């Protein structure tokens, strides 16, 4: 019963956080062109989607995961199993956040390695 109640509460809190963010994505317009789209517009749209995913979805989820990991570590009360789970959650969230923000640099490096000289963003 506690697990079901916890799952429902978590779903409600995440809905409160993400529903306004998703609605704002429609107002800002992820797709940048309306008529006569060029190749540059594809890259601009990809950049808009990337910025939306990283700043509006990945970063808040990582912060929530870091908080959950910290709470698990603080409330472990000496239980090594719970402390280990908290550390794993914390480290996974930090690594995920670093990778999410580093993807643009990784793509720039990969395109430069294959000889792309243009600016994709």
C-alpha positions in Angstrom: 0.0 0.0 0.0 2.8 2.4 0.8 4.5 1.7 -2.5 1.3 2.5 -4.4 0.8 5.7 -2.4 4.4 6.7 -3.0 4.1 6.0 -6.7 0.9 8.1 -7.0 2.4 11.0 -5.0 5.6 10.9 -7.1 3.6 10.9 -10.4 1.5 13.9 -9.1 4.6 15.9 -8.2 6.3 15.1 -11.5 3.1 16.1 -13.3 3.0 19.5 -11.5 6.6 20.1 -12.6 6.5 18.9 -16.2 3.1 19.8 -17.6 3.8 23.5 -17.5 7.2 22.9 -19.1 5.7 20.9 -21.9 3.1 23.5 -22.5 5.7 26.2 -22.7 7.5 24.2 -25.4 4.6 24.7 -27.7 4.6 28.4 -27.2 8.3 28.8 -27.9 8.1 26.8 -31.0 10.7 24.1 -31.3 10.4 24.1 -35.1 11.9 27.3 -36.4 10.6 27.5 -39.9 7.1 27.5 -41.4 7.6 27.9 -45.2 10.5 27.1 -47.5 12.7 25.3 -44.9 16.3 25.0 -45.7 19.0 22.7 -44.3 20.0 25.4 -41.7 16.4 25.2 -40.3 16.9 21.5 -39.6 19.9 22.2 -37.6 18.2 25.1 -35.8 15.3 22.8 -34.9 17.7 20.1 -33.7 19.4 22.8 -31.5 16.0 23.9 -30.1 15.0 20.3 -29.3 18.4 19.7 -27.7 18.1 22.8 -25.5 14.6 21.9 -24.5 15.5 18.3 -23.6 18.7 19.2 -21.6 17.6 22.4 -19.8 13.9 21.6 -19.2 13.9 17.8 -18.8 17.3 16.3 -18.1 18.5 19.0 -15.6 15.4 18.9 -13.3 15.4 15.1 -13.4 19.0 15.0 -12.5 18.5 17.4 -9.6 15.6 15.3 -8.3 17.8 12.2 -8.6 20.7 13.9 -6.7 18.3 14.9 -4.0 16.9 11.3 -3.7 20.4 9.9 -3.6 21.4 12.4 -0.9 18.3 11.6 1.2 19.0 7.9 0.9 22.5 8.4 2.1 21.5 10.6 5.0 18.7 8.3 6.1 20.7 5.1 5.8 21.4 5.0 9.6 24.5 3.0 9.1 22.9 0.4 6.7 25.6 -0.2 4.1 23.1 -1.5 1.5 21.0 1.7 1.6 24.1 3.8 1.6 25.4 2.0 -1.5 22.1 2.6 -3.3 22.2 6.3 -2.4 25.7 6.6 -3.7 24.8 4.8 -7.0 21.8 7.1 -7.5 23.9 10.2 -6.7 26.8 9.2 -9.0 24.5 8.1 -11.9 22.7 11.5 -11.7 25.9 13.5 -11.7 27.4 11.5 -14.6 24.1 11.8 -16.6 24.0 15.5 -16.0 27.6 15.9 -17.2 26.9 13.8 -20.3 23.8 15.7 -21.1 25.6 19.0 -21.0 28.7 17.6 -22.8 26.8 16.2 -25.8 27.0 19.4 -27.8 30.8 19.5 -27.4 30.9 15.7 -28.3 28.9 16.3 -31.5 31.1 19.3 -32.4 34.3 17.2 -31.9 32.8 14.3 -34.0 31.8 16.5 -36.8 35.2 18.2 -36.8 36.9 14.8 -36.9 35.1 13.8 -40.0 35.9 17.1 -41.7 32.7 19.1 -41.3 33.7 22.7 -41.7 30.3 24.3 -41.5 28.4 25.4 -38.4 25.6 23.0 -37.7 24.1 25.3 -35.0 
